Amino acid sequence: MLSRVAETLYWMARNIERAENNSRIIAARLGRLPESWNAAAAGEPAGSESLLPEEMRVGEAAQREAAAGLEAADRAEGEWEDLLEICASFSEYRSKHTALEAGAIVTYLTVSGDNVNSILNCVANARNNARSARDALPHELWEALNEMYWNVRQADGDGAVPRDFHAFLQSVKQGSFTTHGVIDSLMPRGESYLFLQIGKWLERAEKTARILNVVCTNATKPEEWPHSRQYYHWLTALELVGGYDAFLRQYPPYMNPQDVLGFLIADPAFPRSIRYCVDHVIQGIDRLDEEGVSLYSGQLIEALTGLNGLFGEVRIGDWPLDDLERFLDRVQDNCNTVGALLTDKLQSGGSAGTEATMCIQE
């Protein structure tokens, strides 16, 4: 396989995964706000209505009660800042905007052409990647990505803010799930499949580490010590990662912080835990090596060994949150190092002018 094609597939998978992750994160954040979705879309200040669509308000009542007593107005700016940080867009947003305004932030994260990590750009990049590598992909995968792209373009009204955020974000998530289903159902387990898997799992590992790092930082603040606030943070972590239902099935009926962290960091069976994702990245690279496609270098071996070795140190129940923050920093750094080394390896082995679109989180 040409290195250009391999790099295109790797970044296609990362863009698909990033679009789905950011859609879920934005939806979870909006679902907790006391403002209306229409107010956010229009860039209006926090208002009197629920930001959640009417049909979803009843299902979210218990979560709103769990967060009762929090000073929503005081916390709003910090939570918008967290959202930008998790979506890897904080510094870029602040370079273009002076205030953390709900409408401007949601627009920037969803349909802004200026934000390399916006949902619209990630979906467009994934589609362009697929078009460049159509010979290596099932026709059904191209159709699914093309449909996903046009659904996003129609929903955003040619650059305007989506009229229905819930439908917009849901369509992105469903489109991502469809592409994963096509890949798993129709693609031979050869080189093309393995490059897609490596991109997906590496992107997911980095995002879970980023989410937990932000949550741990917030949970260690002195003003966050009351139990009700702590519950809010760990509930949020599970929702942002997409592990709420799976966690409750495994750890009913309580939400102990150490259990949440252990589940999302080191659980070997949950497909969004950091350990699960890292294990699959390493397996994918090993299988490529067996196929005669070597991505290994001294630096990559060192980075992968360091990343895998981190989990031998994990003693979640014994670690204070401050130590976990440092651990998560190391996970993020190692994931970024592995990603950069893989990209360099693919570029050095291919021709100039690769058509892969790199959407790199910093």
Secondary structure, DSSP 8 states (H G I E B T S, - for coil): --HHHHHHHHHHHHHHHHHHHHHHHHHHHHTT-SS-HHHHHHT--S-SS-SS-HHHHTTTHHHHHHTTTS-HHHHHHHHHHHHHHHTT-HHHHHHH-SS--HHHHHHHHHT-TT-TTSHHHHHHHHHHHHHHTGGGS-HHHHHHHHHHHHHHHHHTTTTS--S-HHHHHHHHHHHHHHHHHHHHHH--SSHHHHHHHHHHHHHHHHHHHHHHHHHHHHHTSGGG-SHHHHHHHHHHHHHHHT-HHHHHHHS-S---HHHHHHHHHH-SS-TTSHHHHHHHHHHHHHHHHHTT-----HHHHHHHHHHHHGGGG--GGG--HHHHHHHHHHHHHHHHHHHHHHHHHHHHTS-SS---------
